[in-house]
Amino acid sequence: MARQGGNPPQAAAISRPPLVKIYGLQAGLLVLAAAGVMLVDVASAKALLIGGLISVLPNAYFARMAFRHRGSRAASEVSSAFKRGEAGKFVLTVSLFAIVFSTVP
């Protein structure tokens, strides 16, 4: 069917997710939770904070890598960014666990 009107169709604009807000909120809630647990037990609060950071930091790295490119023209870049982000997340997670297991009593 013929289109009526003068404006050609436009592609939908997909905005990037607010990564700084999301991971900043997670880190803030993590600190608040650790502060609350610190009232009961300092060792548990330390474990909570370290474990939470081991979770948040690799996820933030992956999200940063995964959402660097967008659009159908950058499909190959998006795919390779996801692969690099997942590999980096895995290496970062393993490295952080290794550091914690070797240094924290």
C-alpha positions in Angstrom: 0.0 0.0 0.0 1.4 3.4 -0.9 2.4 5.6 1.9 0.8 9.0 2.2 2.4 11.9 3.8 5.7 13.6 3.3 8.0 12.0 5.9 10.0 8.9 5.2 10.0 6.2 7.9 12.8 6.5 10.4 14.6 3.8 12.4 13.7 3.6 16.1 16.4 5.2 18.3 17.5 2.7 20.9 19.2 4.5 23.8 22.0 3.0 25.8 21.1 1.7 29.3 22.2 3.9 32.2 25.1 1.8 33.2 26.6 4.2 35.6 23.3 4.6 37.4 22.7 0.9 37.6 26.1 -0.1 38.9 26.4 3.0 41.1 23.1 2.0 42.7 24.3 -1.6 43.1 27.5 -0.4 44.7 25.7 2.0 47.0 23.2 -0.6 48.1 26.1 -3.0 48.7 27.9 -0.4 51.0 24.6 0.2 52.8 24.1 -3.5 53.4 27.6 -4.0 54.6 27.2 -1.0 57.0 24.0 -2.6 58.3 25.7 -6.0 58.8 28.7 -4.3 60.4 26.5 -3.4 63.4 26.1 -7.2 64.0 29.4 -8.6 62.9 32.4 -6.9 61.3 33.8 -10.1 59.6 30.4 -10.8 57.9 30.3 -7.2 56.7 33.8 -7.5 55.2 32.8 -10.8 53.5 29.6 -9.2 52.2 31.5 -6.2 50.8 34.2 -8.3 49.1 31.7 -10.8 47.7 29.5 -8.0 46.4 32.4 -6.3 44.7 33.5 -9.6 43.1 30.0 -9.7 41.6 29.5 -6.0 40.7 32.9 -5.2 39.1 32.9 -8.0 36.4 29.3 -7.3 35.6 30.0 -3.6 35.1 32.9 -4.5 32.9 30.8 -6.8 30.8 28.0 -4.2 30.5 30.5 -1.6 29.4 31.9 -3.9 26.7 28.6 -5.2 25.6 26.9 -1.8 25.1 29.8 0.0 23.4 28.3 -0.4 19.9 24.7 -0.3 18.7 22.7 -0.4 15.5 22.4 -3.0 12.7 25.4 -1.7 10.8 27.6 -2.5 13.8 26.3 -6.1 14.2 29.7 -7.7 13.9 31.2 -5.2 16.4 28.4 -5.9 18.8 28.9 -9.6 18.5 32.7 -9.4 19.1 32.2 -6.9 22.0 29.8 -9.4 23.7 32.4 -12.2 23.3 35.2 -10.0 24.6 33.1 -8.8 27.4 32.1 -12.3 28.5 35.7 -13.5 28.3 36.9 -10.5 30.2 34.2 -10.9 32.8 35.2 -14.5 33.4 38.9 -13.7 33.7 38.1 -10.8 36.0 35.9 -12.9 38.2 38.5 -15.7 38.5 41.2 -13.2 39.1 39.3 -11.5 41.9 38.4 -14.8 43.6 42.1 -15.8 43.4 43.2 -12.5 44.9 40.7 -12.8 47.7 41.5 -16.4 48.4 45.2 -15.8 48.5 45.2 -12.6 50.6 42.1 -12.5 52.8 42.3 -14.7 55.9 
